[in-house]
Amino acid sequence: MRKLVISLFFIGLTFEIFAFLIDNAAQISWITQITARKYFLAKRGLDQLKEKKILNSNDQGFIVLEEMVIIELHKSNPANLLINIHVKNFKRGTPFLGFDSDYVGTRTPVDIFLSNGQTIKWSLEQLSEKVEVLRESLFLKSAILIFCAGVVIQIISFIIDSFEKKRKSRGL
């Protein structure tokens, strides 16, 4: 029984350390695939959009990026206007040097074609920002969940240990 308690303690500790290390998981793709699957897919979609200049509905990451666009559309439009509207594809334009009141630097335009025939003008930088927000949120949630699992495992090991000590002190 003592070996079980020690094993559970170290398993819980391992979970807690792993949760702490998730903060740097963006550099390790297999951890990203496990802890933040939506981010991983969105990043893949962004990478394809950068390289091939187009992202279609059957491409990896399209669904996650489409979901981000639809969420943004819901923030500024009544829901009844967005019924049955979906993104058909994303097309990247040629980067240019932009100057405006709140930004100076290179912008890469992205046209987002909707099923109703409209086109939304965004930039690759805007999409990248949304993907990074998603990364931070998913990694934090995963880290908290794994850390809590580690704490629960350690608490279970302490409970088992205390019951074992009580049982031995009673001579059972």
Secondary structure, 3 states (H helix, E strand, C coil): CHHHHHHHHHHHHHHHHHHHHHHHHHHCHHHHHHHCHHHHHHHHHHHHHHHHCEEECCCCCHHHHHHHHHHHHHHHCCHHHCCCCCEEEEEECCCEEEEECCEEEEECEEEEEECCCCEEEEEHHHHHHHHHHHHHHHHHHHHHHHHHHHHHHHHHHHHHHHHHHHHHHCCC
